[in-house]
Amino acid sequence: MKKQDTVAIILGGGKGTRLYPLTKDRAKPAVPFAGKYRLVDIPISNCINSDISQIYLLTQFNSASLHNHINNTYQFGSFSTGFVEILAAEQTLQSTTWYQGTADAVRKNLVHFKDQDPKYFVILSGDQLYSMDLKDMINQHIASGAELSIAAKPISRSQATGLGIIGADDNGIIKKFYEKPADDLDISEYKVSPKFMKDSLNQDVSDKNEYLASMGMYIFNADTMAEVLDNDLTDFGKEIIPKAIENRKVYSYLFDGFWEDIGTIKAFYDTNLNLASMTPDFNFYDEDMPIYTHRRHLPATKINFCNISSSLTSEGSIITNAYIVNSIIGVRTIIESGASLDGVYCMGASYYETPEEIAENKRKGIPNQGIGRGTIIKRAIIDQNSRIGNGCRIGVDDIKREDCDTEMYSIRDGIIVIRKNAIIPDNTVM
């Protein structure tokens, strides 16, 4: 595989309703992640680490912050053919509609992709956490003579309900595909071939890996992709893939590393906090597969008389006399004396307040950015630039919280989400 043979297409998603309110003012790929990153940094970094440097990102909702992040982060230089280019939905003489689905988004941009004249297209999702050398998958795709290859993750039956399930023969050729089977549906005919499992991963089949789930990651031959999109079908998983299996050579590529879909608030919250645990499922400390992001040139975090455990603190923060456990502290977070955070993802701030701004806000009775004195927060996500006053109690009691949306916060699966730029007055209890 030559670097210029392959173009990557990252699907940025639609409105991102499952991640609301984090997607109220930003595209899903631009949602802050793991303290200092954005979700889009994951697929882009996997491409760069795999020597794929021609990358298109498709999106259509709230793309301003995404444009800003991409433009400030991914500069390949004047002597490189590499780029990360955002293709937002646009009206043309041929089409006046927005993207109707994943396949439709790719179809409407084929004219742009052809400029690179690639042999292969890698299609990736913008809301998954994983680390994969895509060269291995591409090399298998080429060696097998496949027209389309689909990355597959071995899973148990209990995990299969929310995923597309692949049925492959002893050689990995995909013969059938089932989208999100119900819990009580008999899908035993989709069980993975013991020979294929042994040949691919040198593993025996057990109840923990007896089915193959589509990871939503595809490699197409360039001509094949143009042909399978020459219709009005709008979605890859529900329509394009099942139809391609009927009359094309479609292979599965088995991947047994960590992979997580983080498209919901609960999955987003759980995945983030897992990164702060003693032995996280995903390794951000792999020097051979780094995750890239915007270089902010911020000072190191200052920690004054704190008790911090099983937590991550990002650069540019100032934390004073605080108790923090099982939490992630984002960039430029200011945490005042006596604050306590347990199971909190605090996304931080996009700028520092000046002394003049602080004085003016104090005169108006507006709290400073960050977490105020003596405030206690549990099981919450604090979005960027939020102002939480002194003496607040957020999520401290053990009552059952129903999903809801208010002006300053939302609740999803019992997780309190303080909205971006929210102002929470002193002594608030929620």
N, C-alpha and C positions, 0 to 999 in steps of 0.2 A: 504494500500500500504506500503510495506517495502522498505527501501531505496535501497537495493541491487536488488530488483525486476525490476528496471527500468534503462535502459541505454539511454543516450541522444546522438543524432547524429546531429551535426551542419553542414549545407551545406555551405561551404565557397565560392561557386560560381566559375565561370570560369575565363576568362580573365578580367572581370570587365570593358569592353569597355565603358559602359555608365558612369562610373566614371573616365574615362581617362581625364587628365593626372595624377590624384591622384593615379592611379593604374599602372603607367608606371614602377615603380621600387618596388612595393609591392603588396601583395595579397589584395583583397578587404576587408577581415576582419581586416587587419592590418592598414587600413586608420585611421589617428587620428580623434577624434570626441570629441566635447564639451570641447575643451581646454586641457584636461588631459587624456582622455580615448582613446581606440581603438574601432572600430565598434564591434569587437568580444566580448568585455566586456559585451555587452548587453545580448545576449543569454546565455553566461556562467553565468552571475550573476543571471539571472532568474532561471537557473537550480539550482545553489547553494542555493538560497533563497527558493527553493521548495524541498530541501533535496535530490536533484539528484546530486550525486558527481562522477558518472562514465560517462565521457563525451568524445566523439570522435569528432574531427574537420576534415572534409574532404576538401582538397584543392589540387591544382596542379600547380598554377602559382605563381612565385615570392614569394616563401614561406619563404625566409630566415628571413626577419624582423618579420614575424608572429611567426616563431619558437622561435626567441629571446624573443619576448614579452610573449609568453605562458610560456617558461621556467623560465623567471624572475618573473612571476606574480603568477602562480597557483601551489603552493606547498602545498599539503595536509598533509604532514608529514609521518613519518615512521609507525605510529600506526593507519593509516587510509587506507581504501581501495579505497579512492577517487583518481581521476586522470583527467587531461585534456590531451589527446593524439592527436597529429596531424597525420593523415593518408594521406600522399601525394600519388598521382597516382604512381603506380609502375608496372613494367613489371614482369610477372610471367610465369610459364610454361603453364598456362591456358589462359593467356591474354597478348598481347603485345601492346594494345592500351591504350590511355589515357581515362579519364572519358568522356563519350559521352553525359551525361546529369545527372540530379539529381538522377534518379532511377538507372542508370548505375553505378554511383559513390557508392551508397549504396550496390548494388549487388556485386560489386567487392571487397567489404570489409566485406561481411557476415562471412567469415572465421575468421576474427579478432573479430567480435562482439560475436561470439559463445563462445569465451573464458570466457565471463562473465556469460553465461547461464541465460540471463534475461527472464522475462515473457513479458515485454512490451518495446517497443522502442518509444521514443519521437523524432520526426524529426523536426528541427527548421531551420530557415533561418539565415544567418549571416549578413544580411543588413537591419534589421528592428529595430525600436525603440518602446519599449513597456515595461510594467511591469505587469507580470502575475504570480499568484500562480499556477504553473502547477499541483500541487497536486489536486486542484479542478477538473481540466479537466481529470486527470487520474482516480480520484474517480468516476466521472460520467461515464467514459468509462467502468470501471469495473462493476458498478451498472447496466448499460444498457445492458450488455452482448454483446456490440459491438465488431466486429472484427477490425474495423478501425474507429477512430474519427477524425473529421476535425474541427479546430477552425474557427469560422465564426464571422465576424464583420458586424453588421447592417449598411447599407449605403443607400444613395439616388440613384435614377436612373442615375443622372449625374455623379456619381462616379464610376458607374459599368463598364464603357468602358474598362478600363485597368486591370480589375481583373477577376478572375474566380468566376462565380455566381452559388450559390447553391440553388437547389430546394428541400425543406424538407417538410414532412407532419406534422400533428398536434403534433406528438410525437418526432419530430426532426430527424426522419429517412430520410436520403438523398435518393431521388428518381431520381434526374437528376442533371447535371452539365454542365455549358456552359462557355467556356474559352474566356474571353475578347469580349463581344458582341459589335457590332458597335452601334454608337449613335442612328441611325435611325431604329434599329431592335426592333421589338415588343417582349419583354421578360416578359410580364405581367403574364404569367403562372408560373414564378419563384418567384412571390411575396411571402413574408414570411407569414406563418400561424399566424393569430392574437392570436390563443390559445397558440401556441408554444412560441411566443414572450412574452405573459403574464406570462406563466408558468416559463420561463427561466429568464427573466429580469424584470418582473412586469412592463412592458411598453405596451402602446397602439401603434398600427402601424400608422405611419404617412408618409408623402412624404419624410421625412428625414431618415427613417429606414426601408423602405418597401422591401429592398432586402438584401440578405446575401452574403457577399464576403468571399471567402476562404482566410485565412491569411497565407497559405503556412505552417501551423503547423499541424503535424499529430501525432496520437498515434496509433501504430499497436500492436496487439498481435504478439508475436515473431514468432509463426508458420505461422500466416497469412502473415506476411511480406515476409518470405521465399517463400511462395507459390505464391504470386502475382508478385514476382520478378523472378520466374522461367520461363523466356522468354527473348526475345531480346528487349523489350520496354525500352526506354531510359529516359523518363520524367514522373515525378509524375503527374503534373497538367494536361498535355495534353493527357496522355495515361493510366497510372496506375490507377488513381482515377476514371475516367469514366468507365473503364472496371470493377473495383471492385464494383462499384455501381450496376452493372447489376445482380450480383449473390451473394453478401455478405452483411452482416449487417453493414451498415455504418451510423454513427450518427454525428450530428453537435453539437458543443459546442459553445454557444453564449458568446461573450466577448464584453463588452461595454466600456472598458477603452480606453485610448489613444493608438493608433497603427499607425505607419507610415512606409511605405516602402521608404528607402532612397537610392535607387539604382542609381539615376541620379545626375548629378552635381547640377541642380536646386533644387531638393528635398533635397539633402545634405546641400546646402547653406541655403535654407529657414528653414529647421528643426533646424540647428545649431543656426541661428540668433534668432529663436523663443525662444530658451532656455535662451537668454539674455533679453527677454522682461519682463515687469512688472509682468505679469501673464502667464508664459509659459504653453503650453499644456501638457508638460511632467514634472513630479516632480522628480528632482534629490535629493530632500531634505527629502525623505521618509526614516526615520531611520529603518523602518521594512523591507524595500525592497532596500537595498543599492546596488549601482553599484560599483563593485570591479575593480581595475586596479593596475598597477605596482606602488609599493611604492618607490618613488625616493629619499626621505629624503632631499628635497630641502628647502631652507629658504623661509620665507614668501615673497610675492611680495613687492617691495619697490616703493612707489608712491611719486614723488616729484613735488609739485606745479601743479597738473593736474586737468582737468575738465573731469570727467568720469561719464557717465550716461547710464542706460539700457545696461550694459555690464558685462561680466565675465572676471576676470583676474586669470590666473592659477599661481601656485607657482613658485618661482625662477625667476620671471621677474623683470626688473628695468625700470620704466617708468618716464620720466622726462619732465615736462612742456609741456604736450601733451593734445590734445582735442580728446576724444574718445567717440563715441556714437553708440549704436546698434551694438556692436562688441564683439568678443570673442578673448581674448589674451591667447595663449597657453604657455606652460611651457618654461622658460628660454628666454622669449622674451625681447629684448633690444630695447626700443623706445626712440629716442633722442629728444632733445628740439625742440619745434615748430612743431612737427609732428601732423597730423590730420587724424583720421580714422573714417569713417562713413559707417556702413554696411560691416564690414571686419571681416573675420575669419582668424586670424594669428596663424598658427599652432606652431610657436615657434622654438626651436632648441633642438637637441639631445645632445648637449654638450656646455660648455662655451669655448670661445676662451681665450687663455693665452695672457698676455701682449706681449710676444715675437711674437706670431702669428699676433696680431693686428698690431704691428710695421712693420713686414715683409709685410703684406698685404697693409699697407699704402704706403710703399716704391714702391710697384707694382701698386698702384692706384686702389686696390680692396676695395670696401666698407666693413665695419664691418658687422657681422651678425645682422639681425634685420632691423629696420626702421630708416633711416637717418634723419638728422636735416631738418626741414621745409618741409618734404615730405607730400603730401596730397594723400590719397587713399580712393576711394569709390567703393562699390559693387564689392568686390574682395575676393578671397581666396589666402592666402600666404602660400605656402607649407613649410615644415620644412627646416631649415638651409639656407633660402634664404637671400640674401644680397641686400638690396635696398638702394641706395645711397642718398645723400643729395639733396634737392630741386626737387625731382621727382613729377610728376603729373600723377596719375594712376586712370583712370575711372572718372576723374573730370567733363568732359563735358557731355552733354546729347545726344550725337549722338548715332544712332543705330549701334550696333556692330554685325557684322556677325560672325558666328562660324569660327574659324581658329585655326591652330597649328603652333607655331614657336619654335625656339630653347629654348627660355626662358619663354614663356607663351603660354596659350591657351585661347580661348573664347568659352563659352558655354552658350546659352540663355542670352547673354548680360553680363554674369559674367566673369570677368577676373580672370584667375587662374595662378598665378606665380608658376613656377615649383619648385620642390624640388632642393635645391642647386643652384638655379638660381642666377646670378649676374646681377643686374640692375644698370648701371652706374649713376653717379650724373646727375641731371637735365633731366632725361629721361621723355618723355611725351608719354603716350599710352592710 
